[in-house]
Amino acid sequence: MQVLQSFAIRAGYAVILLIAVLVLNFSMMHLAPGDVADTISQSMGGADQELLDQIRADYGLDKPFIVQLGRYIGGVLQFDLGFSFFYNQPVTDLILQRLPATLLLVVTAQLLALFIGVIMGVVSARKPNGILSHFVTFLALFGYAAPVFWTGILLLIAFSLKIQLFPVAGMQDVTIEGGFWVHFLDVARHMVLPVITLGSLFLALYSRLARATMMETLGSDFVRTAKAKGLSPNQVVYKHALKNSLSPVITLAGLQFSAVISGAVLVEAVFSWPGLGTLAFQSIIARDTPTILGILFFSALVVIVGNLLTDLALRLVDPRVGGKG
């Protein structure tokens, strides 16, 4: 009951924060030079003042700032993120169309990196001076230092252009015909390099953090007590120490998963992956303000919801956290 009450309070704060983000994003876009009318006129090769005024009136840009902000927030509360003049369709539809591709990429990379990273961290923590421990340290340094677009380009050159094992770009081959498993395997082949590229950063973070927390936990009093009771090394590590060392890793995983746009935008750009990152990149180039605002709002929503779910997961894994709320 206390956990649910604390979660409800945090959810209330999250709503207030989300509204503040909406106001900030809209204000920044309003203060930026130019508007939708200027962008449309440029794409038309120019327009007179009368046409510009008409475009601004159609988009409600002739109204005072407060009125525009109120209309925008009211629309968001009704799940209406505006209309994209560049794509000529509602922003909500655009995001929902691109969301599955981004979720497929990010969730797959996250889960693989989390699973492999925790295993590597735990194994290396049992032998801090072993080869695997040094490899985890090297992997973490490489993951921190190597930009994801650089890693992606190297993988493309090596495994798409030279060896030609995997496709160069896209999510699927539209010329392939067949049933479900044919298309499943085709999408899987297209996913390999983007997932490795995006997962390399996450893997470095999770393996290093899991190693550090596990080493700290293995030196705690309750672990020495478990050893004194005659438990096997595997029971001590996987039954007692692992659960108590997962909280920081879960926290980091939740925060990293929240960055669904920022984490995938460069990877999607390198591999032409048809997700939200590519949509954001194209919208910025086209100065499609409604789409940019919609993506920013969705990103903030994912971050806030991700933090709430991370907090809830921590309370379920470690009940002592709930006692502090």
Beta strands, then each sheet from edge to edge (+ up, - down):
strand 1: 83-84
strand 2: 89-90
sheet 1: 1+ 2-
end
